[in-house]
């Protein structure tokens, strides 16, 4: 996450505030989806593990 902040901090002065906001919002959506995908994968693996281990 810190890397994303650093990149945005370098990029922001070269773009308009509206464009920077759009990029930040896009990043938030992508990170939210990645987090959701990780949780879904863990849930599925846990669920499938019940059948494989028995």
C-alpha positions, 0 to 999 in steps of 0.5 A: 500500500505504501508503494501505491501512495508513493507512486500517487504522490509522484504522479499527482503534481503532474495531473489535475485534482479531478484526474488524481481523484479518479485514479485514487478511486480506481485504485481503491476499487481494485484493492477492494476487489483483490481483498474480496477475492482473497477472502472468497478464495480462503472461504472456498479452500476451507469449504473444499478442505472439508470434503478432501480431508474426510 
